């Protein structure tokens, strides 16, 4: 309908947004109609005023919907060159995980030539309390969302798994503070992983990680791994936001 026409025109605009006059010109609608439609879109959070309040940009609610509904195959193609760069550097498996409803699932991965087995298969659900990729995403969800997720049983996958709500919340707070998550023998015995959140407008819906045998990863300084994952997260943020086209 007309509301969709206004929304699509704002969506197609530059990240800088559109003024009221530009929306009128692009839609060809009367001033009163545009006023009413903009008011409706503001109420539902699909658009919002920018800092100077004279330009309308995409709202966080709409951006969240857009990112959550991005097809997996699109994300896989966008992520592949970034993941290949991580594999080339560390000779370990690199992967991307995505928030799907109230679960986090691995959706893309690249293995080094020397690796015959991967601990991250596409479609594997990554548990909130034991997987770095899940911690990196759940740490940036709202309180109500976390409350629902934490109402589930916390399975002890290994003796190092965190199994209390208090411990999980403390770990997520640490992730928010440091900007990365770690899983040290908590999900699969003898396997460690690190992950960084991918921040986009609207929130955090993806993470990028590195996983491998703990004895190998222990030889690489954590700071080195985290720095590389942060760079990868930045590159993926730009790709997911449409700032860098896929090759």
N, C-alpha and C positions, 0 to 999 in steps of 0.2 A: 504494500500500500504506500501511501504518501510518507508515512513514518519511515518505512524501509528505504524510500528514495532519498530522504534527507540523510539517513544513517549511512547509506552506501556512498553518497557523495562526500560525506565527512571522512569515511573510511578511506576513500581513494585519494584524499588530499595528502599533502606533505605532512611530515611529523609536526610541522609548526602549526597546523590547524587552519581553520577558516574563520573569517569574520562573518557577522550576520549578513552583511551586504554580499559577500562572496557566496554564501549559502543560497541566498535569494537568486543570485545570477545563475548559479550552477543548476538549481532545481527548476527555475522559471516559475516558482510559486508566488502568490501574493504575500505581502508583508504580514498580514494578520495570520495567515495559515502557517507561515514559517515560525512566527512567534509561538503559536500553540504547539507545533510539533517539536520545536526546540525545548519548550518547557516540559513536554512529555518525556523526551529523551533524557533530559537532565534528571527528572524524577526517578527514572529506572537505572540511572548510572551508565547509560550507553555513551553519553558525551559529558564533558565537564568544561568549565571555563578555565583558561590558562591563568597564569599568575597575574597578568594585567587585566583579566576578566573581560577583555574585548574580543578574545579569540577562543573559539571552541575546538577542543581536541577530543580524541577518543577517550571514553571513560574507562576506569579500571575494570568495571564489570564486563564490558564488551571485550576489552583486551584479554581478560581471563578466559572468556568463552572462545575467543579466536585461537588462543594458544592451546587450550585443552582439546580443541577439535581439529588441530592440525593433523592431517593424516600421517601415520607412522612412516609410510614410504617416503614422504617429503622430508621428514626429520632425518631418516637414515641417509638419504642422499646429501643433505646439507652437512651432516656430521662426519661422513666418511673421510674427507681429506684432513680434518682436524684430528680424528682418531688415528689415522695413518701416521700423522706426524708424531703423536705420542708413542706409538708402537716403534717407530724408527728410532726414537731417542732412548727408550727404556727397555725395549725388547720384552715387554709385558703386554697383556691384554688390556686394551682401552675400550671403554663402553659409555653409552648414554642411557640413562633411565628416565622415565616419564611418569608423572602423576596420572593415574587412570582412576577416576571416581575417588575412592578412598584407599587405593592401593598404589604402590610404586612398582613399576615393571621395567625390566631391562628391555630395550627395543632395538639397540644397535650396538654392534661390537666389531672390533678388528683384532685378530690374533696375530702374534709374531709367527714367522715361518717355523720356528723351533718348537712351538707349543702344539701339542697334539690334542690336549683336552682343555676345555674352558669351563670355568666355574660360573660363568655368566652367560646363560643361554637366552636368546630372545623370548620374551614372554614369561620369564621367571619372576615371580613376585618377590620383591626384596623387603624383608620385614623391618619395620620401624626401629626396633630395638637392637638389631644385630647387623644391619647392612649399611655401609658407609653411604651408598647412593641414596638410600631411603632417608637416613638421618639428614643428609644435606638438603633434601626437599622438605621433609616434615618440619624441620626447625623453623621454617619461614611460613607455616600455615597458621591460621588464627586459632584462638583458644578453644572455641566450640568444636572446630574440626578435630583438633588434637584430642579433645575429651572423648569424642566418638571413637576415634581410632584406638585410643588407649583403654577403651572398655573391653577390648579383645584380650584373650589369654596371651601372655608373653612366654613363648616356648623357649626352653633352654636348649639351644642347638648344640652348644659345647659348654664345658665348665666355665668359660669366660663370658658367656652370654649374660646380658643385663636382663633381670626378670622382675624388677619392681618399677611401678609408675614414677616414683620419686627419682630413681636413678636415671630413667629415660629422660625425664624433664630436665634434670641437671645436665645430661649429655647434650641435649638439644640447645640448652642455653650456652654451653661451651662452643657448639658449632656456630651459633649466631655471633659469638664474640670473636672467634678465631677465623671464621670464614671457610672452614673445611671440616670434613668428617672423616673418621677413621674406623676401620673394622679390623681388629687384630685378633685373629683366630676366634671370632665371636659367632660366625655363621658356618664356616666350613673349617674343620681342624687343619692347622698348618697352612691356612690361606689368609692373606691380609689384603685389604683394599683401602684406597683413599678416594675421596670424592669432593668436588666443589659444586656449590649451587650455581645455576645459570639464572641470573637476575634479568628479567625483562619487564617492560611496562605492564603492570597488572599483577606481578608477583613472581614466585619461583615455581616452575612446573617441571623442570628438568634438572638433571645433574650430570656431570661428566666425571668418570672415574678411571682408576688404574687398579688392576687386580693381579695377584700372582702369588707364588709360593712365598710364605713368610720369610724363610731363610734367605731368599734372593732379595726381596724388597728391603730387608733389614740392612743390606749393604749400601743402600742409597740413602743419603740424608733426607729425612722427612721434609725439610724445608725446600729441597730441590724438587721433590715430587709435587709438593703443594704449589710452588711457584709455577711449574709447568701446567698444572691443572687449572690454575687461575687464568693463565694466558689462554688456555683452551676454552675455558668458560666464557671469557670475553669474546673470543672469536665466534663461538657458537651463539652468544647473545646477539652479535651483529648479524649473523646469518639468519637466525630465527626472527629477528626484527626486520629483515628485508634490506639491511644496510649493505650486505655483501652478497651478490648473486652467486649461486652455485656454479661451479665451473662446467 
